[in-house]
């Protein structure tokens, strides 16, 4: 099968103001893609969009809270108006929470699910008619290493990312034979702000919060630019799944070999 050609495509990216989303936007621009960018961080998003617009490509951006159905529907209408459709959808926006199931508030748990899972579902539903109109198109849903393994202290995040994985797999099967493909992405430790923002959201003493941030950031080794290139190579190769980083590949292997007790083999503690 021929590679999926990216040049000249219309790409939609959520969570595009920083991290993997911003790196994807830059890498797609280098490949000649027009971009529709979304993020709740409006100043950061505007900075990314202004930089990429200098390439002469069509780059539009809109403040979008992916937990809001109204925002998603407005974004879809804007894409239709300004780009007359879409060929690529990168559902990248996501949030995290620090703490065990009993520590985090149920409202925060539900908020995370609304962003990480329902945001993917609603954005996909809103843009799928446009993607079907294209000669060929692709949906790229960013799950996580924690959509393969489920560590203690990650009940909300793992639940949302396992849900993204299941949704993506089922949707891929439903769309088989159409021109719409689905790629599920499982990044390991990528240097983004998600851990810092998660811990910062919690009501922790300053010393405890700073220590937790440092521990988390030691595990985030891969540059977002390298992660973006790995993802785009997988899209070009029409892969259904991509593991990003050695940590994701190792953990996925251990989980496959020991699905019931992988956590203890990986050195996890309750």
N, C-alpha and C positions, 0 to 999 in steps of 0.2 A: 504494500500500500504506500502511496506517495506521502511524503511528509505534509503536515498541516502548515500551509503557508501563512505567515503572520503579516507580511508586508501589505499595507493598504487596508488592514482590518479596522473595524470599529470596536474598541475594547472598553468595557465598563469595569471599574475597580472600586470596591468599597474598602474603607480603612486605608485610603490612599495618602493620608497626610504624613505618615511616618512608617518606619519599619519595613516589613515585607511589601506592603502596599505601595509605598513610595518607590521602593526599589523595582517593583514590577512595572510601575508607570514609566520609570526611566528606561528600563530595558526594552519595553514595548515601543517607546518613542524611538529608540535607536534602531528598531526593526521597521520603523515606518508606519506605526499604528496611530490612528486618531483615537483620542481618549475622552471618556466621560468619567470624571473622578468624583468620589463621594467620601465624606468623613464628617464626624460630629465636631472635629477640631477645625473650625473655619479658618482661623489665621494660618495654621500649618498647611492646610489644603491649598489656600490661595498662594502660598509661597511655592509649593510644588508645582501648581498649575502654571504660574507665571514663568517659572524657570523652563518648563517643558514647552510652553507656547513659543519660545524663541526659536524652536526648531522649524517653525512654519507649518506644523501640523495643526489640525483642529483639536484644541484642548478646551473642554468645558469642565466646570466644577460646580458642585452644589453641596451645601451643608445638609447632611442627612443623618438622622438617628435611625439606624436600622431596626430598632425596637418599635418604631412608629410606622404603622401601616400607611398613615397619611403621607409621611415623608417619602416612603418608598413609591407610592403611587404618583406623587408629584415628580419624583426623580425620573420615573419611567416615562411620564408625559414629556418631560424636558428632553430626554434622550431621543424620543420619537421626533420631536420638533426640531432639535438642533443637529441630530445625526441621521435622521430617517431610518433608525434601526440599530441593531447591534449584531456583531459576529462572535464576540467573546464576552463572557461574564466571569469575573473573578470575585467570588464571595469570600473576601478576606477579612472583613471587619470582625473584631472579637475582643472580649474582655475576660478577666480572670478574677478570682477571689482567693484570698488566703484564709486558711482555717478549716477545722474539721466540720463535719455535718452539724454537730450539736452547737458549734460556736457561731456559725454564720446565721444571720437572720433569714427567715423564709422569704421575706421580701427581696433580699439581695439574691437569693437562690433563683427566684422567679425572674428577676431582672436579667441575670446572666443568661438564663435559658431564652429569654425574649431576644437578646442581642445575638447570641452565638448560634442558636438553632432556628428560632422563628424568623430571624432576620434573613437567614439563608433561604428558608422555605418561601417567604413572602417575596423576596427579591427575584428568586427563580420563577415564581408564578407570574410576577409582573412582567418579566422580560422574555419569557418563553415564547410568546407569539412572535416577537421580533426575531428571536433566534431561529425559529422554525421557518421564517420567511427567507432567511439567508440560504445560499446554495449549500453551505456547510458552516457549522458553528460549533462552539464548545463551551461548556459550563465547567468552571474550575472551582471546586469547593475546598476551602482550607479547613481541614480537620486539625489533627495534632498527633504527636506521639501519644498523647493521652486519649486519643481515640482508638488506640491499640492496647495500651496498658492503662490501668486505673490505680494510681498511687493513693495511699492514705493521705488525707488532707486535700483531696481534689474531687470531692463528690460532685459538686455542681459543674465544674469545668469538664471533668471526664464524662459526665452524663451528657452534656451538650455536644461534646466532640464525638462521642460514640453515636449520638443521634445524627450528626452530620454525615458520618460514615454510612450508617444504615440507609438514610434518605438518599444519599448519592448512589449507593449500590443499586437500590431498588429503581431509582429514576433511570440509571444507565440501562437496566434491563428493559424498562418500559420504552425507552427511546431507541432501542436497537433497531436498525433498519431505516431509521430516519437520518436526516443530515446533522443531527445534534448529538455530539459526544459528551461524555462526562469524565472528568479527571478528579480524583480525590487526592488531596495533598496532606501528608503527615510530617510536618516539620518537627525536628528535635529542638535542641537548644540554639535558638537564633537570637542575636543581640537586638531585641526590641524593648520597648518601654512597658510591655504588658505586665511583667512581674512587678516592676516598681509601682505602677498604677494600682495593681491589685492590692499590694501590701499597704500602700498609702491610703487606700479606701478604708482599711480596718482601723478600729479604735484600739491601737496598741501603744504602750509607752514608747517614747522616742528611741531609747537604746535598743529595745526589742525589735522595733520596726527597722532601724538601720542595720541591725545584725541580720534580719531576715532578708532584706534587700541584697546585702553583700553575698549571702549564701546562694540566693537565687541567681544573681548575676555571674557567679563563678561557673554556673552550668550553661550559661548562654554564650557559646563560643563562636558560632558561625556568623559571618557578616550577612546582613540582609541582602546585599547585592549578589552574594554567592548563592543564597537560597533562591532568589528570583531567577537566576540563570538555570539552576537545576529544575525549577518548576517549568520554565518556558521550554527547555529541551524536552521535557516530558510531554508538554502540549504538542510540540512539533512532531514528536514521535507517536502521538495519539495514544499515550499510555493511559490505562484506566486508573492506575494508582502510582504515586511516587512517594518514596521515603526520602526525606531531606536530612542528611547528616548521618555520620557513623553511629551516633547514639540511637537514632531512630531505627536504623537497620539492625543493630545488635539487640535492642529491646524487642523488636518485632520477631526476631529469630528465637529469642528465649521464650517469648509468649507462645509461639507456635509449638515449640518443643515441650513446654511445661505450662499448658493453659490454666491449670488449677493452682499452681504454686510458684509462678514466675516471680512474684513480688519478693519472696524470701530469697530466691536465687539472685535477684538483682540487688540484694543487700538492703531491701526496704525494711522499715520498722513501723509498727503501729504507734 
